[in-house]
């Protein structure tokens, strides 16, 4: 499998006939219901609801309200919701109240898939061009809210269409708080906590997918190379599903480099989680990561892939 993926990465693997037929089967209205029934317009509205709270920086009133909103939404959709509340001491001595939110569908099944996204947003905009802008928090429309919107819309679908496997939707907190380094300081906080406090002894999903920054208008998702190197069979599964749905122009067979993200702590404890991310997003870590920069059509396509993975044989 690894050799096959390596060949594809270097030379490309043609799926023109298959993608063409899949594209003909895939509905044209990407913002509405897709082939799986996933609604991109609903995902966009849920992402906007998060952005409307303001920057979801841990420890702020906006974060409290946004987290409460996610819990309410998932309790109305999932079979079980687990909230991991904890306090984190930062490198500079602050005490951050954080919450991971785990929404479970078909919790009785041992055959499970873990989906992850972070719901916090960044306290500073270090990639901005002016000193004043660098001190501003990131609105986090794509970097935070897009994944939340997709998950809540996926919850709509999974409530009315039972998945074939157990599905865990994990909203992590504190992913984007500190410095990604090197060295890493005060980042990936929620995913590290989850990796150390799994929901049950022996918790071992078949695989996991981290969905991060998946709503921008010019969406293009290459392979994240930690994922490619450590869980190539999962990369193959996700990218082939996207190709079958006609999204091979978005899930491209190219290297996107090594990215430090919430999947790393899970990989470190032996859970094969890959990262689906478009890091080539100009407003990343700036005050301009606003709701107008994301697209219901992009959310529909990614949501269609996420849904197909757990609802189709």
N, C-alpha and C positions, 0 to 999 in steps of 0.2 A: 504493500500500500504506500509506504513511504517513497519507494523508488518511483512508483507511478505518479505520485503527487509532485515529486521533484522534477520528473520529465515534463509534467504539465506546466510547472512554474517556469521552467527554462524555455520550453518550445511551444507551449500552448497545446491544449487538447481540444480538437474540433468536435463540437456537438451541434453543428449547424442544422442538420435535419431534425434532430430531436428538439432543439430550441425553437425552431420554426414552427413545428407542430404544436409545441406547448404554448407558444405565443398566440397561435390561432385559437387555442382553447381558453386562454386566459381572458377575462372580461376587459373591455376597454375602459370602463369607468373605475379608474384606480382609486379615486377619492371616496367612492361609495363602497358597496360590498364587493369583495374580491371573489376569486374562485372558491375559497374556503368559507366565505361568509364574513371575513374580517372587514371591519369598517375603518378606512383611513380617515374619514371625516370625523368619526367619533374619537379616534385617537388624537387627532389635532385638537378637538375641543377639550379633551382631558388634559393635554399638554398645556393649553392656554390657561386652564383653571389653575394649574400649578404656577405658571409664570405670573398670573394675576395676584398671587400672594406676595410677590416680591422675591428678591434673592433668598434662597432657602439655606442660609448660612447657619451651621449648627449653633445653638444657643440663642437664636433670635426669635422674636414673636412670629415672624413669617415662617420659620422652620417648624415651630410648634403647630401652627395652623395647617401648614401643608402636610405634615405627618399625620395629624388627626384626620385630615381629608382622605388621605390614602387608606388609612385604617377603616374608615367608614365605607369607602367604595368597595374595598375587598371583602369586608364582612357581609356586604350585600350580594356578593358574587361567589366567593369561594366556600368550600365546605368547612375549612378550618383556617383561622388566622392566628399566628403566633407573633407576639411583639417582644423583641429582645431589647429591653431598655438597660442602658449602662452608662456609667460616667467615665470619661476618658481624660487623663491628665496630659496636657500638651507639653512639649519641650520647654515652653516658657512659663509653665506653671498654671495655666488656665484649666478649669474644670468644665469640660464640654458634656452636656447631656445629649446622648445619641440614642437612636432607635433603628434597629433593623426590623423590617416587617416581612413576614413569611406567610404568603397566602397559598393554601394547599388545596388541590383538586384531586378527588379520589384518594384520600389519605390512606385508605385501606390497602392500596396496591403497593407491593414491594418494588415492582418494576417502575422506576421513576426517572423523570427528566427534571433537571434544575435549570431554570432561567434566572438570570441576574440582571439588575440595572441599578444605578445609584440615583438617589433622589435629592441629594444635597447639591448646593451650588457654591462656587468658589468665592471667598471673601475679598480677593484682590484680583485685579486685571493686569497681571504683569506683562502680558503680550500687547498691551495698548501702546500707542505712540507717544502720548504726552504723560508727564509726571502726574498731572491731576487725574487723568483717566486711569492710570495704573493703580491709584488708591481706591478706585470704585469697585464695588462687588460685581460679580458677573451675573446677569439676569438668568443665564442657564436655560434658555429655550431648547437648544439642541443638546447641550452638555448637561443633562439632568432630566429636564421635563419631557424630552422626546421619548425616552425609554419608559418613563412613568405613564405617559399617554398611551403608548403601545401596549403596556401591560394591562392597564385598566380596560382597554378595548378588547384585549385578548380574554380578559375575565368575562366580558359580556358574551363572547363566543363560547367559552368553555362552560359557562352556566347553562346554555341551551343545547350544546353539543358535547356530550361526554367525550373526553380524550381517551385514546386507546391505552394510554399509560397514565400513571400518576404524574401530576405536574406540580412543581413547586415554583412559585414566583417570588423571588427574593429581592426586596428593595433595600439596598444597603445605604447606610449613612456615613458621612465623613470621608468619602472617597477623595474629595477634591479640596480638603481643608488646608493642607500645609505645602511642603516643598517636595517635588518629585526628584530633585537632586541630579546627580549624586552628591551627598547621601540623601536617602529618602527620610523626610521628617514629617510626621503627623499626616500621612496619606494612607489610603486603603484601610482606614480604621475599621469600618464596619465589616468589610470582608475578612479581615484578619480575626476579628472577634467571632464571626460566624464559623470560620474554619476551626477555631479553638472551642466553640460551643455549638456543636452540631445538634440538630433537633432531636436526635435519638442516638443511643449507642448503636454502632454499626451502620449508621446512615451512609448509604453508598449508592447514589443515583447512577444510572447507566452512563450518563454523560451530562454535561452542562454547557450552556451558551450564555455568555455575557453580551448584552445588547447595549451599546454605548454610542451616543452621537449618531443616531440612525434616521434623523429626520430632515437633514439639510436638503435644499432644493437641488443641488448638483451632486446627488449622492453617488458615491463610487467606493466600493468596499473591497480592498485587496486582502490577501492573507496577512494576518498578524503572525509574526514568525515564531514567537514562543508557542503559540497554538499549533502552528504547522510542524514544529519540531517535536512537541511533546504529546500531541493528540491528533495526528494526521488523519486518522479514520473519521474523527468527528468533523474536521474541516471538510473532508471529502463528502460526508453525508450532507452537510449544510449547503455547500456550494453546488452539489448535484441537485438537491431539492430546488434551489433557486433557479438553476438552469432548466429543470423540468417545467417550472412555472413560467419560463420566458424572461427571467431576470438576469441572464448571463452578462448583460451590459452593465449591471450594477455590482453583482458579486463577481469581480474580475479575478482571473487567475494570474495575479502578479504579487510580488512581495511588497508588503506595507511596512516592513521593518519590525524590530522588536519594540514592544510597547509595554510599559509598566501600567497595569490596570488591575481591576478587581478580580480577574481570573487567577492571578499569580498566587495569592494565598491558598486558593483551592487546589491548584496544581501541586503546590508544595505539600499538601496533605494527601495526595494521591487521588483526588477527584478530577477526572479529565474534563476541564472546562476550557472552552475556546473563546476568543474575543472577536465579536463582530463589531467593527468600528471604522468610521471614516474620519481619520484624524486630519485630512487635508481640507480643513474647514476654516476659511479666513477669519471669522469672528471668534475663534477658539480663544478662551481666556481673555476676552475683551468685554467692554460694556455694550458691545453691539451684537452679542449673542441673544437676539430678541426674537419674538414670536414670528415676525414677518420673514425671518430667515429660514423657517422650516416649512415643510410642504405636506399636505394631507396625502398627496400621491406617493411621496417617498415613504411615509409611514405605512401606507396601504401595502406597498410591495414588501417591505420588511416584515410587517405583520402577517402577510400571507405566507411567507416562508416559515415564520415561527409557528403559525397555526398548522400548516401542512405537516411539519415534523412530528406533531403529537396527535393529529386527528386522522391521518391517512396511513394506510398500510404501505 
